[in-house]
Amino acid sequence: MGKGLTYDSGGLSLKPSEHMVTMKADKSGGAAVMAIFKAAAILELPYEIHAIVGATENMIGGDAYKPDDVLVAKNGKTIEVRNTDAEGRLVLADCLCYAQELKPDLLIDMATLTGACVVALGEYTTGIMGHSSELKHAMQKAASKSGELSGTLPFNKYLKKLLKSSVADMSNISSSRYGGAITAGLFLDNFIEEENKEKWLHLDIAGPAYIEKSWGYNQCGASGAGVRMNLYWMLEENKQ
């Protein structure tokens, strides 16, 4: 499942112009999902795979959502919008709710979700989050074999309080600037049903998905971050 923001201006919480330049790449999660779907078919992997892409854009307009709006997610939970530029997690929330209706054995989401993940791990590294140590380790091992860089970020139960809202079940942004990648993952965790907690991984590909200078064997621009690591992970699972 992938975040597919075809363009992210920040909405009414408008980004500075220099930060909008690469925002065509905010669909990298969705593009990666489609690439994995195609490659899995070519490789004839023996899995039933569902590809879900939350495709939209975050732009100013008469119907644009606003700071102070309260949105109702697909599962009925309410979200106070404190910043319209934290839009990807709102899209993924409904995608996660829909994905779980399909009764998946495993649930992986990929998103260029937070600049905070880039601060934490650097431009070239995917942040892996989730509840299952075994699943996180398997994905990190597959990433290493595939040539992609990854690092795990730990969920911290004490950070959950930073998402509290006085008018809704939660806010779409943390009340602190620190641990932003983790609090974004914890926001998504609100939409994972209890029986699926150990089946879910969140991959924040904000760092490696689109780079303005070449690195390693990647040319500048879109790198296809997440594609290889997921395919290697599925190939390893098939061996077991």
Residue pairs with C-beta under 8 A, 6 or more apart in sequence:
1 29
1 33
1 51
1 52
1 53
1 54
1 92
1 95
1 96
1 99
1 107
1 108
1 109
1 110
2 28
2 29
2 30
2 31
2 32
2 33
2 34
2 51
2 52
2 53
2 54
2 109
2 110
2 111
3 26
3 27
3 28
3 29
3 30
3 54
3 88
3 91
3 92
3 109
3 110
3 111
3 112
3 113
4 27
4 29
4 30
4 31
4 53
4 54
4 55
4 56
4 91
5 23
5 26
5 27
5 54
5 56
5 57
5 58
5 87
5 88
5 91
5 112
6 24
6 26
6 27
6 55
6 56
6 57
7 23
7 24
7 26
7 57
7 58
7 59
8 15
8 20
8 23
8 26
8 57
8 58
8 85
8 87
8 88
9 15
9 20
9 23
9 57
9 58
9 59
9 60
10 19
10 20
10 58
10 84
10 85
11 58
11 59
11 60
11 64
11 65
11 84
11 85
11 87
12 60
12 64
12 65
12 66
12 67
12 84
13 67
13 83
13 84
13 85
14 60
15 23
15 85
22 210
22 212
25 112
25 209
25 210
25 222
26 58
26 88
26 112
27 55
28 110
28 112
28 205
28 209
28 210
28 222
28 225
28 226
29 109
29 110
29 111
29 112
29 205
29 209
29 226
30 53
30 54
30 55
31 222
31 224
32 110
32 205
32 209
32 224
32 225
32 226
32 227
32 230
33 51
33 52
33 53
33 110
34 51
34 53
35 224
35 227
36 49
36 51
36 226
36 227
36 230
36 231
37 49
37 51
39 227
39 231
40 47
40 49
40 231
40 234
43 231
43 235
45 234
45 235
45 238
46 238
47 234
47 238
50 99
50 102
50 104
52 95
52 98
52 99
53 95
54 91
54 92
54 94
54 95
56 91
58 84
58 85
58 87
64 84
65 71
65 81
65 84
66 81
66 84
67 81
67 82
67 83
67 84
68 80
68 81
68 82
69 80
69 81
70 78
70 79
70 80
70 81
70 167
70 168
71 78
71 79
71 81
71 90
72 78
72 79
73 79
73 90
73 93
73 94
73 97
73 191
74 93
74 94
74 97
74 98
75 97
75 191
77 93
77 169
77 170
77 190
77 191
78 168
78 169
78 170
79 90
79 93
79 165
79 168
79 169
79 170
79 171
79 172
80 165
80 167
80 168
80 170
80 171
80 172
81 90
81 172
82 171
82 172
82 173
83 172
83 173
86 172
86 173
86 184
88 111
88 112
88 113
89 111
89 113
89 172
89 184
89 187
89 188
90 172
92 109
92 111
92 113
92 188
92 191
93 187
93 188
93 190
93 191
95 109
96 107
96 109
96 188
96 191
96 192
97 191
99 107
100 107
100 192
100 193
100 196
104 196
104 199
105 199
106 135
106 199
106 200
106 201
107 192
107 196
107 199
107 200
107 201
108 139
108 200
108 201
108 203
108 230
109 188
109 200
109 201
109 202
109 203
110 203
110 205
110 226
110 230
111 202
111 203
111 204
111 205
111 206
112 204
112 205
112 206
112 209
112 210
113 181
113 184
113 202
113 204
113 206
114 180
114 181
114 184
114 204
114 206
115 180
115 206
116 179
116 180
116 181
116 184
117 127
117 153
117 180
117 181
117 204
117 206
117 207
118 206
118 207
119 180
120 127
120 151
120 153
120 181
121 127
121 151
121 153
121 207
122 207
123 207
123 208
123 211
123 215
124 149
124 207
124 208
124 211
124 215
124 216
125 149
125 150
125 151
125 207
125 208
126 143
126 148
126 149
126 150
126 151
126 203
126 204
126 205
126 207
126 208
126 225
126 226
126 229
127 150
127 151
127 152
127 153
127 181
127 203
127 204
127 206
127 207
128 136
128 139
128 140
128 143
128 150
128 151
128 152
128 153
128 201
128 202
128 203
129 136
129 152
129 153
129 154
129 155
129 181
129 182
129 185
129 201
129 202
129 203
129 204
130 136
130 155
130 200
130 201
130 202
131 155
131 189
131 197
131 198
131 200
132 197
132 198
132 199
132 200
132 201
135 198
135 199
135 201
136 152
136 201
138 233
138 236
138 237
139 150
139 201
139 203
139 229
139 233
140 150
140 151
140 152
141 236
142 229
142 230
142 232
142 233
142 236
143 149
143 150
143 228
143 229
143 232
143 233
144 150
145 232
145 236
146 228
146 229
146 231
146 232
147 216
147 217
147 228
148 208
148 225
148 226
148 228
148 229
149 208
150 229
153 181
153 182
153 185
153 204
154 182
155 182
155 185
155 186
155 189
156 179
156 182
156 186
159 174
159 179
159 182
159 183
159 186
160 186
162 174
162 175
162 176
162 179
162 183
163 170
163 171
163 173
163 174
163 175
163 183
163 186
163 187
163 190
164 170
164 171
164 175
165 171
169 190
170 187
170 190
172 187
173 183
174 180
174 183
176 183
181 204
184 204
185 202
185 204
188 202
189 197
192 200
203 226
205 225
205 226
207 225
208 218
208 223
208 225
209 222
209 223
209 225
209 226
210 221
210 222
210 223
211 218
211 220
211 221
211 223
212 220
212 221
213 220
214 220
